[in-house]
């Protein structure tokens, strides 16, 4: 099942805050993900900040055509929440 994304907000630098329908939410640092032809333009913060939540696609998109799969965002958010509960550093 594809997780239902409810909100995406810019959170500063290369981070976004995501919230899913099941209550899972996290602030994700995407700096390490910005490589390759599709994502390199997002290294420019002026471009990165232009993100938007596309309800139809159920994910975050940028005017450059870049987007991230909701499953990827959900996995990262879940891992971050699990790390907080265990008291270990979140995965990068």
C-alpha positions in Angstrom: 0.0 0.0 0.0 1.3 3.5 -0.9 1.4 5.8 2.2 -1.0 8.8 1.9 0.9 12.0 2.3 -1.1 14.8 3.9 1.4 17.7 4.0 4.9 18.8 2.9 6.5 22.0 4.1 9.9 23.6 3.5 11.8 23.5 6.8 15.1 25.3 6.0 18.3 24.4 4.1 17.6 21.1 2.4 15.0 19.9 4.8 11.3 19.3 4.4 8.7 18.4 7.0 6.3 15.6 5.9 3.1 14.3 7.5 1.2 11.2 6.5 -2.4 10.1 7.1 -1.4 7.5 9.7 0.2 10.2 11.9 3.8 9.5 10.9 5.7 12.8 10.5 9.3 13.9 10.4 11.6 16.6 9.3 13.9 15.1 6.7 17.3 16.3 5.6 17.5 15.6 1.8 21.0 17.1 1.2 22.5 13.6 0.7 19.8 12.7 -1.9 20.5 15.6 -4.3 22.8 13.9 -6.8 22.2 12.8 -10.4 20.8 14.7 -13.3 17.3 15.1 -11.9 18.2 16.3 -8.4 21.4 18.3 -9.0 19.5 21.5 -9.8 17.9 21.3 -6.3 21.3 21.9 -4.8 20.5 25.6 -5.5 18.5 26.5 -2.4 16.5 29.0 -4.5 15.3 26.1 -6.5 14.9 23.6 -3.6 12.7 26.1 -1.7 10.2 26.1 -4.6 9.0 22.6 -3.6 5.3 21.9 -3.6 3.0 19.2 -2.3 1.2 17.6 -5.3 -1.9 16.0 -4.0 -2.7 14.3 -7.2 0.8 12.6 -7.3 0.8 12.2 -3.5 4.3 13.5 -3.2 6.6 16.5 -3.1 7.6 18.0 -6.5 9.8 20.8 -7.9 9.3 22.9 -11.0 12.4 21.2 -12.5 10.4 17.9 -12.8 12.1 16.3 -9.8 9.9 14.4 -7.3 10.3 11.9 -4.5 8.3 8.7 -4.1 6.0 8.8 -1.1 7.3 5.4 -0.1 10.8 6.8 0.1 9.6 9.7 2.3 7.5 7.4 4.5 10.4 5.0 5.0 12.7 7.8 6.0 10.1 9.4 8.3 9.4 6.0 10.0 13.1 5.3 10.5 13.5 8.8 12.1 10.6 8.2 14.5 12.0 4.7 15.4 15.4 6.2 16.1 13.8 8.8 18.4 12.0 6.2 20.3 15.1 4.1 20.8 17.2 7.1 21.6 19.7 6.5 18.7 20.7 9.0 16.1 18.4 9.0 13.1 19.7 7.6 9.8 21.3 10.1 7.4 
